[in-house]
Amino acid sequence: MESFKLLLKSYFEEKGFADFQIKSYDDFIETRIPNIIKQIKEIKPEVPDIGEFKIKLGRFKIGTPSVKEADGSVREILPLEARMRNLTYAAPMFIEMTPILNGIESETMLVNFGDLPVMLKSKICSLSNMSRKELMENGEDPDDPGGYFIINGTERVLVLIEEIAPNRIIVEKSNISNISETCRIHSEKDGYIQRHILERKTDGIIRINFANINKLPITILLRALGLESDKDILSAISADEGTQQEFYQNLFESGSTNPKEAMEEIGSHLKIPQKEYRSERAEKIIDRYLLPHIGQEKVNRLEKAIYLSKAVNKLIRFHDGKIPEDDLDHYSNKRLKLVGDLLEVLLRSILLGKWGLITRINYNYQKLTKRGRFPPLPSIVESNVLTNQIISAMAIGSWVGGRTGVSQRLERDSYIKSVSHMRNVLSPLTSTQEHFKARELHPTHWGRIDPSQTPEGATIGLRKYLASMSDITKGLSEKEEKLLFNLVKKGLE
């Protein structure tokens, strides 16, 4: 027992019980927010009668945790004061904005576009640089692991969300009467997941469901993506004659002979009444929503066709008994969403949503220019819009996509309960359904998930907790994946 206590103490001192959440938050600040701004690049308000106008976005900067007093003064703040005065422990975010009118750049300004709640013990938190003595002098517990936020004076934690591993081809048996096997692909791009389901019917016909497209014969889609002839489709799926023979009857599901005709077939499948818009609408859906992790441009269509062909190949081989069923409950087929992932999705929706910050910037320019005024940038950017929406989501716990319970009040009954709450893992499955397999203890939980700590009742097995010394590794970025792929390819050659 003494050796375990010593090991646990050493783990806390070297790693920390909430270290993975703190690192994820730091990555969100240092990498993810600048990447979001880089992807937006510029804002183009539709301002009539003044010529071509746009706002170029530059570097991102975040300040120190501060509070704006009633007299308008701004000063730095510590977590203890935020708790006692029911304030939000947050830091202002700034972005460089350069107005460009008819190709002529004006002076670049550093504009505040909102306040971001600060995670305790993160790089921008004042406590991260304090010694044990300084922490006690400022009313903080020196053994507090951090990893949580203070929203309106209340300590709140973003729980870990368990998801199916994205960008993987997962095959499984179906419990629907006329469907024998299914293949699922969760394609992730910029934090958003587009779900694809391939269904193999008992008569051997394979259909795909994604976005607004349901039960589309896979052959139509493969032709639309650039595999024109039957030979091209069969060669892309497999070189094995048995697999090709198994797929052969699917070739009669499409009446098209080229990509253009296939696009029209998809348009008619969408039940769009205007014939002139069918192909255009079909192309937009395929480029934007079909396997977005591969790309969202026209040039990516052939890559998508090859990827789908491999998915069809795996589905047929699974039907023939050549490969086993994928185990969804195996932890190699799962990923945990950390605080950085959750905040990235939230920030994107607030910036780019229908009534988001960028939409309001466009609206404000149009409204004021109609009155004969050309306002300065700081007066146009409503920083309180982003601030209020982030704080509201973190105070209530309602997240993008209708998910609830993401943000929870930190349990402070005891130190162990607080640490345990920060290592809570939630399953996206609903507690009102049985989900027997998902609730069972799986061998791959060993060393990762606590085998005994789960609540009694409806959420048993769906609400789990990380083991005492388990850690969460960071996934590879797209650039790192491509570099690794090239190195492996070079080594094989």
N, C-alpha and C positions, 0 to 999 in steps of 0.2 A: 504493500500500500504506500509506504514511504517513497519507494522508487518511482511509483506512478505519479505521486504529488510532485516530486522533483522534475520528472519529465514534463508534466503539465505546466509547471512554473517556467521551465526553460522554453517550452513552446510559446507561451504567452509573451515572454520577454523578447524572443527572437522574431516571432511571426505576428502574434496578436490574434485574438479570436474573431475580429472583424476586418482583418487585413485585406482579404479579397474584395470586400465592399469598398474599402478606402482606395485601393489601387484602381478599381473600376471607375470610381468617381473622379480620381485624378486623371485617368485616361480620357474620360468624358470632357473634362476641362481643357486638357492639353491637345487632344487629337480630334475628338469627335465634333465638337462645336466648330473649330476652324474648318473641318471637312464639309460640314453642312453649309457654312457660309461660302466656301469655295465652289460648291456645287450650284448654289443659287447665282453666284457671280455678280449679277446686276438686277436692278429693278427698273422696269420700263413703264412708268405711269402714262396713261393715255390722256395727255394734256392737250386740248385743242388750241389752235391759233398761235402757238409759240414755236412750232418747229419740232425737231426730233430731240426728245429729252429722256435721259436715263440717269440712274444713280449707280455708280460702280462701288462694289463692296470690297473692302480691303482687310487689313489685319484685325484679329479679335484680341481683346484685352479684358481681363477681369480684375476688379479692385479688391479691397479688403472688406471684411464684414463691417457694416456700418448701419447707422440709423439716422433718419431725417427727423429732426425735432419740430415742434409746432412753430417755432420762430424761423424755420427754413434752414437752420444750420445743420451740417452733416458731420458726424463724428464716428470714430471707430467704436465697436461694441464687442463685449465678451459674452459667452454663452449664459453665464449666471444672470446678467442683467436682462437678457432676452427671456429667460424663464420667469424672472420676478415681475417684469413689466408686460408680460403677455405679448412679446414682440416676435417677429420672425428673424432668425439668425441668417441673414442673407447678404450677398455682395453684389454691387452693381456691375453689369456687363456693358462693355463698350465695343463699338465697331467703327472702323474707318469708312466714311462715306464720301464719295467724290461726285458732285453733280456735273453732268456733261450735257451741255445744250448746243445742238448743231455741230457736234464734234469738238467743241471748245471746253476744256476742263476748267472748273472753278476750284477754289481752295478746298483741300481735303479737311474734313471735320471728324472729330472723335465724338460719336453720338451715343448716348445711353439708350439702349433699347430694352431694358428691363433688369430686374434683380433676380438672382438665382439663389435659392436656399443653399447654405453651406453645410457640408457634412463635417461633423466634429472629428478632429484629428486628421483631416485631409490637408493637402499642401497649403491651401489658402486659408485654413483655419488658424486663428491666433494661438491655439493650444498646442499645435504640432511642434513649435519651436521652444516650448517652455520646459524647464527642468521639473523634477518631482516637487521640489520646494516651491517653485513659482506657481505650479498648479494648485497646491494647497493654499497658498496665499490669495489666489483668485477664486477660491471657493469651489474648486473642482476636485473630484476624486482622482488621485494619481493613478489608480488601477482601472479607471474607466476605459474600456476598449475603444470608445468612439464608434463610428460607423452608423450614426443616426443623425436626424435633423431636429431643429427646434422650429415648429410652425405655430405662430400665434401663442407662444409660451408653452406649447405642448411638445414633448419629445415623441417623435414619430420615426418609424423604421420602415424601409421598403423591403418587403420579404422577397426571398428567392422564388422565381417562377420556373417550374419544370416544363420543358417543351420537348416535342419530338425533334431529333437532330435534323437540321435543315439540309437541303440539297443532297438528299440520299434517296435511292430507289429501294423502297421497302415493300416486300410482297407478303401477302397473308391470305388465308382461306376466308371465304365469305360465308355469312350466315343468311344471306338473301336467297330465296328459292331458285331463281333463274340465273344467278351469278355464281360461278364456281370459285374464282380467285379475283383478288384486287391488288393493285399496285398503287402505293401512295408516294407522292413527291411533295415535300414542303419546300418550295423555292423561296429563299429569303434574299431581299435586296433592301439595303438601307434601313434595316430594322422591321420592315413589313414582310409578312409571310403570305404568299399566294399558294393555296392548296390545290393540288391536282390529284385526281383519282382515275386510274385506268381500270376498267372492269372487263373481265373475260366472261362472257355468257357461256352457258352450258353447251350451246351450239358452236362455240369457238370464235364468235364475233367479239372483237375488242373495241371498246368505246372509251372516250375520255370526257371527263367533267372538269372544267376550270372556269373561273370568273363567271360570266353570264352564259357560258356555253355548256349545255348538258347533253350527254349521250351522243356525242359526235363520233361517227366512225373514224377510227384512227387513220385509215388509209386516206381519207379526204384531207386530214390535217397534214400528213406527211407529203402529199402532193403539193399542197399550198405552200409548204416550206421549201420546196425546190427539188424533191425527189420525184421526177416526172414519170418515168417508166416503171412498169412492174418489176423489171430486173433491178433497177436502182433501189427500190424499196426492199426487195428480198435480200439483196447483197448487203444493205446497211443493217438489216436485222440480224442476219447470221449467214455464215458460210456452210453451216450444217444443213444437209438436205432434209433431215427429219423435221427440224425447226421450221424451215421454209415451207414444207408440206403442211405443217400444222397451221401456218398463217395464211396459206394460199387462198382459202375461201373469203378472207377479208378483202381481197383485191376486187371482188365483185360488188362491194358496198359503195363504191364511188363510180359515178358516171362521167367524171372529168378525166381529161387526158393531159392537162397542163396546169401550172400554178394559178393562172388567171381564172380558169373555169372552176378550180377548186375553191378559190376565194369567194366566187359567186355562190357556190354550194353552201359555204359556211355562212354567208350573208343571208341566204334563204332559210338556213337552219335557225338563225337568230330571229326569224319572222319579222324582218324589217320590210314594211310595205313599199317604200320607195326603192325601185331597182337601182337608181343611179347612186344611192348611198350605201348599198349592200357591201360591195367590195371594199370601199373606203373604211367603213365601220369594222369589217372583219379584219382588215390589215392593222388597224389601230389596236384592236384587242389582242391580236397575235403578237405584235411587236412589244406592247406594253405589259401585258399580263401573262403571257405564256413563258414560263421558265425565266423570270426576270433576272435571276442570278447569272445567267449566261450572257445576257445583254438585252438592251431594249431598242436596238436599231435594226433596220432592214438587213444589214450585212450579217446579223447574227442568226438569220433564219436557218441556214444550212446546219450550223452547229446544233441548233435546237432539234432539227430533224434527226441528226445522228444520236443525240442524247435520248430522244424518245424511242428511237429504234432499239437502243440498248435496254431501255425499260421494257419494251415489248418482248425482247429476247429473254430477259430474266423472268418475265411473267409466264412465257411459254415453257421455259425450262423447269420452272417451279411446278407447272401443271403436269409435266411429264415425269416428275419425281426425280429430276437430276440434281436439284438443289433443295435444301431445307427451307422451311418457312422462317422468315425473319421474326425474331422475338422483340416485340415492341417494348417489353418491360426490361429488357437487357439495358444496362446503363450506358453501354457504348452507343445505343440508339437514342440517347437523351442528352439534352443540354440544359444548363441552368442560366436563366436570365438574371443578370446582376443589376445593380443600381444604374450603371452607365448605359446598359441596353435599354432599360425602362425610361430613363430620362431622355435618351436620344429620340425615341419614338414620340414621346410627349412634346419635346421641343420642335420636332419637324411638323407635327400636326398643328401646333400653335403658330408657327411661322408661315406654313404653306397651306393651311386649311382654308375652307370656304370663307370663313369670317376671321381669318388669321391676321397677323400683324402686317404682312405685305399687302394684303387686300385692303386693309384700312389706310395704309400709306397711299395707295393708288386713289382711294375714295377721297381722302383729305386734299390731295393735290387737285383733283377734278372739282371739288366743291369750292375751294378758295380761288382757283384761277377763273372760275365763272364769275366771281365777284370782282375780277380785275386786279387781284393780288397774286404775287408770286412769293409764297412764304419761304422762310429759311428752313433747313432740314430739321433742326432740333424741335421746332414747333409742330412738325408733321409726324414725327415718330412718337407714337403714344406708348411710352415705356410701361405705363401701368397696365396695359392690355396683357402683355406677356407675363408680368409679375403676378397679376391677379389670377390668371388661368393656371399658372404653375402652382401657386400657393393653394388655390381651390382644389386642384387634383390631389395634392399631397395632404391636405387637411381632411378631405372626404374619403379618399382612397379609390375613387372612380377613375379608371384609366382609359386610354385609347382602345377602341374595339369593344367597348362595353364591359370590360373586365372590372370587377370590384374587389375590394379587400387587399389591394396592392400595398397601400400605405396603412399602417396600423399604429395605434398608440403603444409605445414601448412599455413592456411590463417591468415594473420596478419593485415587485414584492420581495425579491431577493437578488443578489448578484448573479447567481446561477441562472435564475429565470430570465434575467435581462440578456445574458450572453446567449442563452438557448433561443430566445426570441429572435435575436439577430441572425441566427443560423437556421431559421425556419424555412422549410421548402414546401411550396404549395403546388399541387397538381391542378391543371386546368380542367380536369374532369369534374362534372357536377356530382355533388354528394347525394342527390336524390335518386340516382340510379345505382345499380348493383356494382358493376365494374369489379367482379371478383378477382380477376387476374391482376389488375392494377393495384388492388389493395393488399395482395399477398406479399410476403417477404421474399425477395429474389436473391439468389446467391451473389449477384454482382453488387448488392448493397453492402456486402462485407467490407469494413474499413472505410466506407463512404457515408452510409446512413446508419443512424442509431437504430438497432433492431427492435428495441422495446419502447422507445418514446414516441407514441402517437396517441391522439385522444380517443376515448371511447365514443361510440355512437356513430352518427352519419358520416363523419369525416375520417374515420379510422382507415389508416393506410394511404389516405390522400393528403393528409398533412403530416409531413415527416420532418426530421431534424438531422442536420449534419452530425457525424460522429465527432467526438471531442477534438481530435487532432487532424481531421480531414481538411484538405485545402482544395481550392478550385483553380485549375490551370486556365491560362488565357489561350483562346483559339488563335489561329493564324489569320492575318489579314489577307486580302485578295492578292496583294503584291508578293507577300511571303509564300502564299500557296503556289503562285506561278513560278517563283524562283526555285522552290523545292521541286516542283514538277519538272522544270528544265534540268535541274541537277540530276534527278533520278533518270530522266530520259537520256541525258548525256552519259551517265554511268552504264546504262543498259547498252548503249551503242558501242 
